[in-house]
Amino acid sequence: MQAAGLYFLTEEDASGQGRLLINDRNWKTTKQNVEPGTVVDCNTKILLSAEKID
């Protein structure tokens, strides 16, 4: 997304445990508030929900 000029990204722990996504390699995005492939303005806030990979 950043390569496309989107920098207004927020991440959250999809499990509800409130963990911080420090190392992105340990997490998999499971949901986002904007449908994949949707064309958005660069100021659009995008929320990514992710689950920790064991």
Secondary structure, DSSP 8 states (H G I E B T S, - for coil): -GGGT---EEEEETTSS-----SGGGEEEEEESS-TT----TT--EEEEEEE--
